[in-house]
Amino acid sequence: MAVPSSDRARRPFLLSLSLFLLISAILVLVFLFLDPSPGSLAFLPSRLSASAPSLAPPLLPQQQNHTPRSRSPPHSEPDGSSATDEEDTGASASQPVVTKGADANSSASEPSTEEASGSPGAGDNSDAEGVEADGKTDTSVAPVEKGGDGEEVPVRVRWQTCSRLGRGVSSTDYIPCLDNVRAIKALRSRRHMEHRERHCPLPPRLRCLVPLPAGYRTPVPWPRSRDMVRTSRASVASLAFVGGTQFKDGVGRYIQFVEQIMPTIQWGRRTRTVLDVGCGVASFGGKPLLELNRVLRPGGYFIWSATPVYRQEKRDQDDWNAMVTLTKSICWRTVVKSQDVNGIGVVIYQKPALNSCYAERKTNEPPLCSERDGSRFPWYAPLDSCLFSTAITTSDERYNWPVPWPEGLDVRYASVPDDSASNKEKLEADTKYWKQLVSEVYFSDFPLNWSSIRNVMDMNAGFGGFAAALIDRPLWVMNVAPIGQPDTLSLIFDRGLIGAYHDWCESFNTYPRTYDLLHMSNLIGSLTNRCDIIEVVVEIDRILRPGRWFVLKDTVEMIKKMRPILKSLHYETVIVKQQFLVATKSFWRPGKPASTSG
């Protein structure tokens, strides 16, 4: 039977319409099941988008029932909406995507469109503008504990490694606040070494993982590491005996020489806290010396070993004469000037313990600082050009300070804020608490190999009780006084310990893979009011060595927020006594097979 011409004319149209409907249906299914993000549903009809609310990724644990923050954008939204913010930062890696639900495994190996191209704007000439993801993605599924019924809901965190950096910046040794290429390029000048200051990225902050160096192995254990470190080809031995410009017979001999010409230094007893200012080749000038005066204790020593001390060339002697004038103006006393058997000179200065010398100067230059001068936090502030007076009087018992080590660690000698009885009681109770806890729980119940732990950081140090409890161990502890917590840093130093201020919503100014043990006590809650928990975990992962440990002491709720994210990084996690999370960092990196410790 013949087909009417009108039907023949409509046949191509019907075929095209059917094909269009089929393709549209496939696209809808693909976007619904492979990329359940808000951005992927935006083009769909509003009725369909509204009918699938469960497909949108939930907020991160710390963002549930939490009011919006004014300082940071909502980093947990993986819709690329923060791409414009990335233009002003030094870290432009794609953000880790966190989702949970029944289909968390369905797209485990499928990177999003944004990730496949690297990151927003990856096609332009932005290689030297900051950090970008290298395109090697991996999706890890980790369980999150839900309520008290023991149920677990899978959580997927999509991680990426940092790679495309500016010229001269190594991705394996990346320090976000130091290697912020975009911020450094925006500086007006580098005359005063401004590029070596902190330039932390604005939100969104670092959210990619620093890769491991090729052939990375765990460091040589202490005490062999004092004299030997691994390099890519061979071990370098006898580091403590290798000389330099000022150490012809090695560092060990130099240290002995200093104590020989000035026995009262008593390394390790009278002199406990030492800052090596010039551990490499560097210049020296009028403001750095004032900064050294600020951080030096009253009665403390400054040891200077440099060519102006012993060479007779005009340039060296001009520098020496300028140094003499400057040290006299700030009342530093020359204690000893000598030369070793190689003719290398050293001069030792002492800072005054009292303020009387400042008042007796003929000219008030440099001037004494007012009470308004100076800042608790030294970063993002210009160097002071004034002298800070001491708070010690002749009748003060601290005039004979510091108390020799280890007596100074005792709470009886510590100078607490306000010097009140209640504060001393708190300090004594804190010391007793940590001593008992470390002895009965940390040493006995934690899956830690204490013999392999050398570098420790207490991320919320308080009075320094945790470090004091470890004092008999062959390790050292960096005590951090975080932003937003009580200012206890002066007390920490008075006890003969070391420490620093820091904001854990930023990068700590150290190389990656620095610490064997990171310890955080009751800090996560206050941190996540200002920044994303993902950013905190990324920084923990950056400075922790593979195969080493992170210990979180906190509430059950905070442990449940932290544990699944650590497990997505392939950390082995153990919960001890419902208040401690012990996590072991693996050698896993996104897109690459796990290395071995060697």
C-alpha positions as CSV (number, residue, x, y, z in Angstrom):
1,M,0.0,0.0,0.0
2,A,1.4,3.4,-0.9
3,V,2.4,5.7,2.0
4,P,0.9,9.2,1.7
5,S,3.4,11.8,0.8
6,S,2.5,13.8,3.9
7,D,3.5,10.9,6.1
8,R,6.8,10.4,4.2
9,A,7.5,14.1,4.9
10,R,6.9,13.7,8.6
11,R,9.0,10.6,9.0
12,P,12.5,12.4,9.2
13,F,11.0,14.8,11.7
14,L,9.6,12.0,13.9
15,L,12.9,10.1,13.8
16,S,14.9,13.3,14.8
17,L,12.4,14.0,17.6
18,S,12.8,10.4,18.9
19,L,16.5,10.6,18.7
20,F,16.5,13.9,20.5
21,L,14.3,12.6,23.3
22,L,16.5,9.5,23.7
23,I,19.7,11.5,24.0
24,S,18.1,13.9,26.4
25,A,17.0,11.0,28.6
26,I,20.5,9.6,28.6
27,L,22.0,12.9,29.5
28,V,19.6,13.3,32.4
29,L,20.5,9.9,33.7
30,V,24.2,10.6,33.4
31,F,24.0,13.9,35.3
32,L,21.8,12.4,37.9
33,F,23.8,9.3,38.7
34,L,27.4,10.3,37.8
35,D,27.7,13.9,39.0
36,P,25.2,14.6,41.8
37,S,26.4,18.2,42.4
38,P,24.2,21.3,42.6
39,G,26.1,22.7,39.5
40,S,25.1,19.7,37.4
41,L,21.4,20.1,38.1
42,A,21.3,23.8,37.4
43,F,20.3,23.4,33.7
44,L,17.5,20.9,34.4
45,P,13.9,21.9,34.6
46,S,13.1,23.3,38.1
47,R,10.5,20.6,38.8
48,L,13.1,17.9,38.2
49,S,15.8,19.7,40.2
50,A,13.4,20.1,43.1
51,S,12.4,16.5,43.1
52,A,16.0,15.3,43.7
53,P,17.2,17.0,46.9
54,S,19.0,14.0,48.2
55,L,21.4,14.1,45.3
56,A,23.0,17.3,46.4
57,P,26.2,16.8,48.5
58,P,25.5,17.4,52.2
59,L,27.5,20.0,54.2
60,L,30.7,18.9,55.8
61,P,30.2,17.7,59.4
62,Q,31.3,20.9,61.0
63,Q,28.9,22.9,58.8
64,Q,25.7,21.2,59.8
65,N,23.6,23.5,62.0
66,H,26.2,26.1,61.7
67,T,25.7,29.8,60.8
68,P,27.5,31.1,57.7
69,R,30.9,32.5,58.2
70,S,31.8,36.0,56.9
71,R,35.5,35.4,56.4
72,S,35.3,32.3,54.2
73,P,33.2,31.1,51.3
74,P,31.4,27.7,51.7
75,H,34.2,25.5,50.5
76,S,32.2,22.3,50.7
77,E,30.2,23.3,47.7
78,P,31.9,21.6,44.7
79,D,30.1,23.7,42.0
80,G,33.0,25.8,41.0
81,S,31.4,28.9,42.4
82,S,34.6,30.0,44.1
83,A,36.6,30.1,41.0
84,T,36.6,33.9,41.1
85,D,38.1,33.8,44.6
86,E,40.9,31.6,43.4
87,E,42.1,34.4,41.1
88,D,43.3,36.3,44.2
89,T,45.1,33.4,45.9
90,G,48.3,31.5,45.5
91,A,46.5,28.1,45.7
92,S,44.1,27.3,42.8
93,A,43.8,23.6,43.1
94,S,40.3,22.1,42.6
95,Q,38.6,21.5,45.9
96,P,38.1,18.0,47.4
97,V,34.5,16.9,46.8
98,V,32.7,15.4,49.9
99,T,29.5,13.5,49.3
100,K,27.6,10.7,51.1
101,G,24.7,8.5,50.3
102,A,23.7,5.3,48.5
103,D,25.5,6.2,45.2
104,A,28.8,7.3,46.7
105,N,30.6,4.5,45.0
106,S,28.9,4.8,41.6
107,S,31.3,7.3,40.2
108,A,34.4,6.5,42.2
109,S,36.7,6.5,39.2
110,E,35.0,9.3,37.3
111,P,36.6,12.8,37.7
112,S,34.3,15.8,37.2
113,T,34.6,18.0,34.2
114,E,36.4,20.6,36.3
115,E,38.9,18.0,37.5
116,A,39.6,16.6,34.1
117,S,40.8,20.0,32.9
118,G,42.9,20.6,36.0
119,S,41.1,23.5,37.6
120,P,39.1,26.6,36.6
121,G,41.3,28.6,34.2
122,A,43.8,25.9,33.8
123,G,44.0,26.5,30.1
124,D,45.5,30.0,30.4
125,N,49.1,31.0,31.1
126,S,48.7,30.7,34.9
127,D,51.4,28.1,35.5
128,A,53.4,30.6,37.6
129,E,50.5,32.1,39.4
130,G,50.1,29.5,42.2
131,V,49.1,25.9,42.8
132,E,46.9,23.9,40.6
133,A,45.9,20.2,40.6
134,D,47.9,17.9,38.4
135,G,44.8,16.1,37.1
136,K,45.6,13.0,39.0
137,T,42.5,12.4,41.1
138,D,41.4,9.6,43.4
139,T,38.2,9.0,45.2
140,S,38.3,7.4,48.5
141,V,35.3,6.0,50.4
142,A,35.5,6.2,54.2
143,P,32.8,5.4,56.8
144,V,31.4,8.0,59.0
145,E,29.9,6.9,62.3
146,K,26.3,7.9,62.6
147,G,24.7,8.5,66.1
148,G,24.9,5.7,68.6
149,D,23.3,3.0,66.6
150,G,26.6,1.9,65.0
151,E,25.4,2.5,61.4
152,E,27.9,3.8,58.9
153,V,27.2,6.0,55.9
154,P,29.9,6.1,53.2
155,V,31.6,9.4,52.6
156,R,33.5,10.1,49.5
157,V,36.3,12.7,49.4
158,R,38.0,13.3,46.1
159,W,41.6,14.3,46.6
160,Q,44.2,15.8,44.3
161,T,47.9,16.5,44.5
162,C,49.4,20.0,44.2
163,S,51.6,20.4,41.2
164,R,51.7,23.4,38.9
165,L,53.7,25.9,40.9
166,G,55.6,29.1,40.1
167,R,59.2,29.0,38.9
168,G,61.7,27.9,41.5
169,V,59.0,26.4,43.8
170,S,59.1,22.6,44.4
171,S,55.7,20.9,44.8
172,T,57.2,18.4,47.2
173,D,58.5,21.1,49.5
174,Y,55.7,23.5,49.1
175,I,54.9,26.0,51.9
176,P,51.7,27.8,51.0
177,C,52.4,31.0,53.1
178,L,56.0,31.2,51.9
179,D,55.7,30.1,48.3
180,N,52.6,32.1,47.4
181,V,53.8,33.1,43.9
182,R,50.8,35.3,43.1
183,A,51.2,37.4,46.3
184,I,55.0,37.7,45.8
185,K,54.5,38.9,42.2
186,A,52.1,41.6,43.5
187,L,54.8,43.1,45.8
188,R,56.0,46.6,44.9
189,S,59.5,45.8,45.9
190,R,61.9,43.1,47.2
191,R,64.5,45.5,48.5
192,H,63.9,44.5,52.1
193,M,63.3,40.8,51.5
194,E,59.5,41.2,51.6
195,H,59.1,38.1,49.5
196,R,60.5,36.0,52.3
197,E,57.7,37.1,54.6
198,R,54.5,35.3,55.2
199,H,51.9,35.7,52.4
200,C,49.2,33.2,53.2
201,P,46.5,32.6,50.5
202,L,43.1,34.2,51.1
203,P,40.1,31.8,51.1
204,P,39.9,29.4,49.5
205,R,43.0,28.1,51.1
206,L,45.2,25.1,50.2
207,R,43.0,22.0,49.6
208,C,45.4,19.8,47.6
209,L,48.0,17.3,48.9
210,V,51.7,17.9,48.7
211,P,53.2,15.0,46.8
212,L,56.1,12.9,48.1
213,P,59.6,13.3,46.6
214,A,60.6,10.5,44.2
215,G,62.0,7.6,46.1
216,Y,61.0,9.1,49.5
217,R,61.9,7.0,52.5
218,T,61.4,7.6,56.2
219,P,64.3,9.6,57.7
220,V,67.2,8.0,59.6
221,P,66.1,7.5,63.2
222,W,67.6,9.5,66.1
223,P,70.4,9.7,67.2
224,R,72.0,8.6,63.9
225,S,70.1,11.3,62.1
226,R,72.2,13.9,64.0
227,D,75.1,13.0,61.9
228,M,73.5,11.4,58.8
229,V,70.6,12.1,56.5
230,R,69.3,10.3,53.4
231,T,69.6,11.9,50.0
232,S,68.3,10.7,46.7
233,R,71.5,8.8,45.9
234,A,73.4,8.2,49.2
235,S,73.5,9.0,52.9
236,V,75.4,12.0,54.0
237,A,77.5,11.2,57.1
238,S,79.1,13.2,59.9
239,L,76.9,16.3,59.5
240,A,77.8,17.6,63.0
241,F,81.5,17.5,62.0
242,V,81.2,19.2,58.6
243,G,82.7,22.7,58.7
244,G,81.5,25.8,57.0
245,T,82.7,29.4,56.7
246,Q,82.9,29.9,60.5
247,F,83.3,26.2,61.5
248,K,86.6,25.0,60.1
249,D,86.8,22.0,62.5
250,G,83.1,21.3,62.6
251,V,80.1,22.6,64.5
252,G,80.8,20.4,67.5
253,R,84.3,21.9,68.1
254,Y,82.8,25.4,67.6
255,I,80.2,24.8,70.4
256,Q,82.9,23.5,72.7
257,F,85.0,26.6,71.9
258,V,82.2,29.0,72.8
259,E,81.7,27.3,76.2
260,Q,85.5,27.3,76.7
261,I,85.8,31.1,76.3
262,M,82.6,31.7,78.4
263,P,82.0,28.9,80.9
264,T,78.9,30.6,82.4
265,I,77.0,29.7,79.2
266,Q,76.7,26.1,80.4
267,W,75.0,24.6,77.4
268,G,71.8,22.7,78.3
269,R,71.7,24.0,81.9
270,R,72.0,27.8,82.2
271,T,71.5,28.1,78.4
272,R,68.5,26.0,77.4
273,T,66.6,27.9,74.6
274,V,68.7,28.8,71.6
275,L,67.7,30.4,68.3
276,D,70.1,29.9,65.4
277,V,69.5,33.1,63.5
278,G,72.0,32.6,60.6
279,C,71.9,28.9,59.9
280,G,72.9,29.7,56.3
281,V,74.7,32.4,54.4
282,A,72.9,35.7,55.0
283,S,73.3,39.4,55.4
284,F,72.9,41.4,58.6
285,G,71.5,45.0,59.3
286,G,70.1,48.2,61.9
287,K,66.3,46.6,62.4
288,P,67.1,42.8,62.6
289,L,69.2,43.5,65.6
290,L,66.4,45.3,67.3
291,E,64.2,42.3,66.6
292,L,66.8,40.0,68.2
293,N,66.8,42.3,71.2
294,R,63.0,41.9,71.4
295,V,63.0,38.1,71.5
296,L,66.2,37.9,73.7
297,R,65.7,37.4,77.4
298,P,66.9,40.1,79.8
299,G,70.5,39.0,80.6
300,G,70.5,36.7,77.5
301,Y,73.5,36.3,75.1
302,F,74.0,37.0,71.4
303,I,76.9,35.2,69.8
304,W,78.2,36.7,66.6
305,S,80.7,34.8,64.4
306,A,81.2,36.6,61.1
307,T,84.0,38.0,59.0
308,P,83.8,41.6,60.4
309,V,84.8,40.1,63.8
310,Y,88.2,38.9,62.7
311,R,89.0,40.2,59.2
312,Q,90.9,43.5,58.6
313,E,89.6,44.4,55.2
314,K,88.1,47.9,55.1
315,R,84.6,46.6,54.3
316,D,84.6,44.2,57.2
317,Q,86.0,46.8,59.6
318,D,83.4,49.3,58.6
319,D,80.7,46.7,59.4
320,W,82.4,46.0,62.7
321,N,82.5,49.7,63.7
322,A,78.9,50.1,62.8
323,M,78.1,47.0,65.0
324,V,80.0,48.5,67.9
325,T,78.0,51.8,67.6
326,L,74.7,49.9,67.4
327,T,75.2,47.5,70.3
328,K,76.3,50.4,72.5
329,S,73.1,52.3,71.6
330,I,70.9,49.4,72.8
331,C,73.1,48.8,75.9
332,W,74.5,45.4,74.9
333,R,77.7,44.6,76.8
334,T,80.6,42.9,75.0
335,V,81.4,40.0,77.3
336,V,84.2,38.3,75.3
337,K,85.9,38.6,71.9
338,S,88.2,35.8,71.0
339,Q,89.6,33.7,68.1
340,D,89.9,29.9,67.8
341,V,93.0,28.0,66.6
342,N,92.1,28.7,63.0
343,G,91.8,32.4,63.6
344,I,88.0,32.5,63.3
345,G,86.7,35.2,65.6
346,V,83.6,35.2,67.8
347,V,82.2,38.0,70.0
348,I,79.6,37.4,72.7
349,Y,77.2,40.2,73.7
350,Q,74.8,40.3,76.7
351,K,71.5,42.1,76.8
352,P,70.9,44.1,80.0
353,A,68.7,42.6,82.7
354,L,67.4,46.0,83.9
355,N,66.2,49.3,82.3
356,S,68.7,51.6,84.1
357,C,71.1,51.6,81.1
358,Y,68.4,52.9,78.8
359,A,67.7,55.9,81.0
360,E,71.4,56.8,81.2
361,R,72.0,57.0,77.4
362,K,73.0,60.4,76.2
363,T,70.6,60.2,73.3
364,N,67.3,58.4,73.2
365,E,68.1,56.6,70.0
366,P,66.7,54.1,69.3
367,P,63.8,55.2,71.4
368,L,62.0,53.1,74.0
369,C,58.8,51.6,72.7
370,S,55.5,52.8,74.1
371,E,52.9,50.4,75.5
372,R,51.0,50.6,72.2
373,D,54.0,49.4,70.2
374,G,54.6,45.8,69.4
375,S,52.2,43.0,68.6
376,R,51.5,39.7,70.2
377,F,51.6,38.2,66.7
378,P,54.8,39.1,64.8
379,W,53.6,38.3,61.3
380,Y,52.1,40.8,58.9
381,A,53.7,43.6,60.9
382,P,56.8,45.7,60.1
383,L,59.8,45.4,62.3
384,D,59.9,47.7,65.3
385,S,62.4,50.5,65.4
386,C,62.2,50.9,69.1
387,L,63.5,49.1,72.2
388,F,61.2,47.2,74.5
389,S,62.0,47.7,78.1
390,T,62.2,44.8,80.6
391,A,59.6,44.1,83.4
392,I,62.3,43.2,85.9
393,T,63.3,45.3,88.9
394,T,66.2,44.9,91.3
395,S,63.9,43.5,93.9
396,D,62.3,41.0,91.6
397,E,63.2,37.4,92.2
398,R,63.4,36.9,88.4
399,Y,66.5,39.0,88.4
400,N,68.4,35.8,88.9
401,W,66.4,34.1,86.2
402,P,66.4,31.9,84.3
403,V,66.4,29.0,86.7
404,P,68.9,26.3,85.6
405,W,67.5,23.3,83.8
406,P,65.7,21.1,84.6
407,E,64.6,22.9,87.8
408,G,63.0,25.6,85.7
409,L,60.4,23.1,84.4
410,D,59.0,22.8,87.9
411,V,55.8,24.7,88.5
412,R,57.2,26.3,91.6
413,Y,59.5,28.5,89.5
414,A,57.1,29.3,86.7
415,S,55.8,32.8,86.3
416,V,52.1,32.5,85.6
417,P,49.9,35.4,84.4
418,D,48.9,37.7,87.3
419,D,51.1,35.5,89.5
420,S,47.9,34.6,91.4
421,A,47.4,31.6,93.6
422,S,44.5,30.3,91.4
423,N,46.6,30.4,88.3
424,K,49.5,28.6,90.0
425,E,47.0,25.9,91.1
426,K,45.8,25.6,87.6
427,L,49.3,25.2,86.3
428,E,50.1,22.6,88.9
429,A,46.9,20.7,88.2
430,D,47.6,20.8,84.5
431,T,51.1,19.4,84.9
432,K,49.9,16.6,87.1
433,Y,47.0,15.8,84.8
434,W,49.2,15.4,81.7
435,K,51.9,13.5,83.5
436,Q,49.4,10.9,84.6
437,L,47.6,10.8,81.3
438,V,50.7,10.3,79.2
439,S,52.1,7.7,81.5
440,E,48.9,5.6,81.9
441,V,47.3,6.1,78.4
442,Y,49.7,7.5,75.8
443,F,52.6,5.1,76.6
444,S,50.5,2.1,77.2
445,D,47.3,2.2,75.1
446,F,48.3,4.1,72.0
447,P,49.6,2.2,68.9
448,L,52.7,4.4,68.7
449,N,56.3,3.4,68.3
450,W,57.8,6.0,70.7
451,S,61.4,4.9,69.9
452,S,60.9,6.3,66.3
453,I,59.4,9.6,67.4
454,R,61.8,12.6,67.6
455,N,60.0,15.7,66.3
456,V,56.7,16.4,68.2
457,M,54.2,19.3,67.9
458,D,51.5,20.1,70.5
459,M,49.1,22.1,68.3
460,N,47.3,23.5,71.3
461,A,49.9,23.6,74.1
462,G,48.2,25.4,76.9
463,F,50.6,25.5,79.8
464,G,53.0,23.1,78.1
465,G,51.9,20.1,80.3
466,F,52.0,17.6,77.5
467,A,55.6,18.6,76.6
468,A,56.6,18.5,80.3
469,A,55.3,15.0,80.6
470,L,57.6,13.9,77.7
471,I,60.7,15.6,79.1
472,D,62.5,12.3,80.0
473,R,62.1,11.0,76.4
474,P,64.7,11.6,73.7
475,L,62.5,14.0,71.7
476,W,61.6,17.7,71.5
477,V,58.2,19.3,71.4
478,M,57.2,22.4,69.5
479,N,54.5,24.1,71.7
480,V,52.0,26.1,69.7
481,A,49.8,28.8,71.2
482,P,46.9,29.0,68.7
483,I,45.0,32.2,67.8
484,G,41.9,32.5,69.9
485,Q,43.3,30.5,72.8
486,P,44.8,31.9,76.1
487,D,48.2,33.5,75.6
488,T,50.5,31.1,77.4
489,L,53.6,31.4,75.3
490,S,55.6,33.4,77.8
491,L,54.9,30.8,80.4
492,I,56.0,28.0,78.1
493,F,59.4,29.8,77.5
494,D,59.8,30.5,81.2
495,R,59.6,26.7,81.8
496,G,62.5,26.2,79.5
497,L,60.4,24.9,76.6
498,I,60.0,26.2,73.1
499,G,57.0,27.4,71.2
500,A,55.3,29.8,68.7
501,Y,52.1,31.5,68.0
502,H,50.0,30.2,65.0
503,D,46.6,30.4,63.4
504,W,45.7,26.8,62.3
505,C,43.5,28.2,59.6
506,E,46.8,29.0,57.8
507,S,49.9,27.1,56.9
508,F,52.5,26.5,59.5
509,N,55.9,28.0,58.4
510,T,57.8,24.7,58.0
511,Y,58.7,22.3,55.3
512,P,56.4,19.3,54.5
513,R,57.0,16.0,56.3
514,T,58.6,17.7,59.4
515,Y,57.0,16.0,62.4
516,D,56.7,12.4,63.7
517,L,53.8,13.2,66.0
518,L,51.1,15.9,65.9
519,H,49.1,16.2,69.0
520,M,45.8,18.2,69.1
521,S,43.7,18.6,72.2
522,N,40.3,20.3,72.3
523,L,40.9,22.6,69.3
524,I,38.8,21.4,66.4
525,G,35.6,23.0,67.6
526,S,36.9,26.5,67.7
527,L,38.9,26.1,64.5
528,T,35.9,25.1,62.4
529,N,34.1,28.3,63.4
530,R,36.6,30.2,61.2
531,C,37.8,27.7,58.5
532,D,36.9,24.4,56.9
533,I,37.9,21.1,58.6
534,I,39.3,20.0,55.2
535,E,41.8,22.8,55.3
536,V,43.0,21.8,58.8
537,V,43.4,18.2,57.7
538,V,45.3,19.2,54.6
539,E,47.8,21.1,56.8
540,I,48.1,18.2,59.2
541,D,48.8,15.9,56.3
542,R,51.4,18.4,54.8
543,I,53.6,18.6,57.9
544,L,53.3,15.0,59.1
545,R,55.7,12.4,57.9
546,P,54.4,9.3,56.2
547,G,54.2,6.3,58.6
548,R,53.9,8.7,61.6
549,W,51.0,9.6,63.8
550,F,48.3,12.2,64.5
551,V,46.7,12.1,67.9
552,L,43.4,13.9,68.5
553,K,42.0,14.3,72.0
554,D,38.5,15.7,71.9
555,T,34.8,14.9,72.2
556,V,33.2,12.0,70.6
557,E,31.4,14.4,68.2
558,M,34.6,16.0,67.0
559,I,36.3,12.6,66.6
560,K,33.4,11.4,64.4
561,K,33.9,14.5,62.2
562,M,37.6,14.0,61.8
563,R,37.9,10.3,61.5
564,P,36.2,9.7,58.1
565,I,38.2,12.5,56.4
566,L,41.5,10.9,57.7
567,K,40.3,7.5,56.5
568,S,39.7,9.0,53.1
569,L,43.4,9.8,53.1
570,H,44.1,6.1,53.8
571,Y,45.1,6.8,57.4
572,E,44.8,3.9,59.8
573,T,42.6,5.1,62.7
574,V,42.0,3.8,66.2
575,I,39.7,5.2,68.8
576,V,41.0,4.8,72.4
577,K,38.8,5.2,75.4
578,Q,36.2,7.2,73.4
579,Q,38.2,10.4,73.7
580,F,41.4,9.8,71.6
581,L,41.7,9.3,67.9
582,V,45.1,7.9,66.9
583,A,45.7,8.0,63.1
584,T,48.7,6.7,61.2
585,K,49.6,8.5,58.0
586,S,50.2,6.2,55.0
587,F,52.4,6.7,51.9
588,W,49.3,7.0,49.7
589,R,49.0,9.9,47.3
590,P,46.1,10.5,44.8
591,G,46.5,8.8,41.4
592,K,49.7,7.0,42.4
593,P,50.4,3.7,44.0
594,A,51.4,3.7,47.6
595,S,55.2,3.9,48.2
596,T,57.1,1.9,50.8
597,S,59.0,3.1,53.8
598,G,62.2,1.5,52.6
